[in-house]
Amino acid sequence: MSAFPAQRRTDPFLFNGAKCAVPVPAGHALVRAALVQASLDPTVRAIGVVSAVKVEGHGVALNAIVLDGDRGRQVLDIIEARLIRDVDGEGLFLLAIDALGLPLLTLTAADVLREPWLSNATAVWSCRFVRVPVSDRITILQSLAEGPLTIAEAASAARLSRDPVGSVLSLACADVIEIDITDAPLGPETSVRRRRAP
């Protein structure tokens, strides 16, 4: 049996991050995990939500999560996190998606739960509230001006932080730097670099 229920929870949960213009509804654990990953994915530039669209003159609630990045704008669609709808509701939802005019980025639970991506993203995201002194932020970014460094090298530039590694990871959560965490476990040799210009 899946650890994630097929239907989204009814209690509201709003996800927020540096790439979100507004808080994004994320009542399902798989959706929250995917949003953390998107927040740390260098190919994703912005995360938004489309609350409703007009279908044949009628407003249809959608709450579609839209990822804007290197592959254009796509609607996040996680199969196991889909709402269970009756036939009419599903038909209306599909018409609303069609009216939105954006392709679906369809993922499965296996895609979202892939390791070491999931564990790495979770570990990095846990540092999002680490306070980075301005002088450390500047010295870390200056140290990355010449090119990529390892986490250990970038952290050595943080002289005032109580948690130098946490400071580097916090800057990744703030969308200031990029970190390579998709394919290998997070460690001292993990590569970090300054955020690419859009």
C-alpha positions in Angstrom: 0.0 0.0 0.0 1.3 3.5 -0.9 2.5 5.8 1.9 0.7 8.6 0.0 -3.1 8.6 -0.2 -4.6 8.7 -3.7 -6.7 11.8 -2.9 -5.3 15.1 -1.7 -5.8 16.0 1.9 -8.7 18.4 2.5 -6.8 20.6 4.9 -5.0 23.5 3.2 -1.3 23.5 2.9 0.5 26.3 1.2 4.0 25.9 -0.2 6.3 28.9 -0.4 9.8 29.4 -1.7 12.0 31.9 -3.5 10.6 30.9 -6.9 7.0 31.3 -5.8 5.3 34.6 -6.6 2.5 33.5 -4.3 2.0 30.6 -2.0 1.1 27.4 -3.9 -1.6 24.9 -2.7 0.1 21.6 -1.9 -2.1 19.4 0.1 -0.5 16.1 -0.9 2.9 15.0 0.3 4.1 14.0 -3.2 3.2 17.5 -4.4 5.1 19.1 -1.6 8.2 16.9 -2.3 8.0 17.8 -6.0 7.8 21.5 -5.2 10.9 21.3 -3.0 12.7 19.6 -5.9 11.5 22.2 -8.3 12.7 24.9 -6.0 16.2 23.5 -6.1 16.1 22.5 -9.8 18.3 25.0 -11.8 16.1 24.4 -14.9 13.0 25.8 -13.1 12.8 29.6 -12.9 9.5 30.2 -11.3 6.6 28.3 -9.6 3.1 29.7 -9.9 -0.5 28.7 -9.7 -3.6 29.2 -11.9 -6.6 29.2 -9.6 -9.3 29.1 -12.3 -9.9 29.3 -16.0 -13.0 30.1 -18.2 -14.5 27.1 -20.0 -17.4 28.0 -22.3 -18.0 31.2 -20.3 -18.0 29.6 -16.9 -15.2 29.8 -14.3 -13.7 26.4 -13.4 -11.6 26.0 -10.3 -8.2 24.5 -11.3 -5.5 25.3 -8.8 -2.9 24.1 -11.4 0.7 24.4 -10.3 2.7 25.8 -13.2 6.5 25.4 -13.5 8.2 27.9 -15.7 11.7 27.0 -16.8 14.0 25.9 -19.6 11.3 23.7 -21.1 8.7 26.5 -21.1 5.6 26.6 -18.9 4.2 23.2 -17.8 1.5 22.1 -15.4 2.7 19.8 -12.7 0.7 16.6 -12.8 1.6 13.8 -10.3 -0.4 10.7 -11.1 -0.8 9.4 -7.5 -1.7 12.9 -6.2 -4.6 13.5 -8.6 -7.9 14.3 -7.1 -10.5 11.5 -7.4 -13.3 13.0 -9.5 -16.5 11.6 -11.0 -16.8 11.4 -14.8 -18.3 14.8 -15.2 -15.8 16.4 -12.9 -12.9 14.8 -14.7 -14.2 15.9 -18.1 -14.6 19.5 -16.8 -11.0 19.4 -15.4 -9.6 18.2 -18.7 -11.5 21.0 -20.5 -10.0 23.5 -18.1 -6.5 22.2 -18.6 -7.1 22.4 -22.4 -8.3 26.0 -22.0 -5.2 26.8 -20.1 -3.1 25.8 -23.1 -0.1 24.4 -21.3 1.4 20.9 -21.5 1.3 18.6 -18.6 4.5 17.6 -16.8 3.3 14.2 -15.7 5.3 12.5 -13.0 4.8 9.3 -11.0 5.5 8.7 -7.3 8.6 6.8 -8.4 9.9 10.0 -10.2 9.4 12.2 -7.1 10.7 9.6 -4.7 13.9 8.8 -6.7 17.0 8.7 -4.7 19.3 10.4 -3.9 17.3 13.3 -5.3 14.6 13.1 -2.7 16.9 12.8 0.3 19.3 15.4 -1.0 16.5 17.9 -1.7 14.9 17.3 1.7 18.3 17.8 3.5 19.0 21.1 1.6 15.4 22.4 2.1 15.8 21.8 5.9 18.3 24.6 5.8 16.1 27.2 4.2 15.7 29.2 7.4 19.4 29.3 8.3 20.3 32.9 8.7 23.2 33.9 6.4 25.1 37.1 7.5 25.3 39.6 4.7 29.1 39.5 4.8 29.1 35.7 4.4 26.6 35.9 1.6 28.9 38.3 -0.2 32.0 36.3 0.4 30.4 33.0 -0.7 29.1 34.6 -3.9 32.5 36.2 -4.5 34.2 32.8 -4.1 31.9 31.4 -6.7 32.5 34.2 -9.2 35.4 32.4 -10.7 33.4 29.2 -11.2 31.9 26.2 -9.4 33.3 25.0 -6.1 32.6 22.1 -3.8 30.2 22.7 -0.8 33.2 22.4 1.5 35.1 25.1 -0.4 32.1 27.4 -0.5 31.4 26.9 3.2 35.0 27.9 4.0 34.2 31.4 2.8 31.5 31.7 5.5 33.4 33.2 8.5 30.6 34.6 10.6 27.9 31.8 10.2 27.4 29.4 13.1 26.6 26.8 10.4 28.8 27.4 7.3 27.4 24.4 5.3 23.9 25.3 6.3 24.5 28.9 5.0 25.6 27.5 1.6 22.5 25.3 1.5 20.3 28.2 2.6 21.5 30.2 -0.4 20.5 27.4 -2.6 17.0 27.5 -1.1 17.0 31.3 -1.7 17.7 30.6 -5.4 21.0 32.5 -5.2 23.2 29.5 -6.0 22.8 26.2 -7.7 23.7 22.8 -6.2 24.2 19.5 -8.0 22.0 17.1 -5.9 20.1 15.0 -8.5 22.5 12.1 -9.1 24.9 11.6 -6.1 24.5 11.8 -2.4 25.0 15.2 -0.8 28.6 15.5 0.5 31.6 17.8 0.8 32.5 17.3 -2.9 29.0 18.2 -4.1 29.4 21.0 -6.7 27.8 24.5 -6.2 27.9 27.5 -8.5 26.3 30.9 -8.8 22.8 31.1 -10.2 22.7 31.3 -14.0 21.2 34.4 -15.5 17.7 33.8 -16.9 
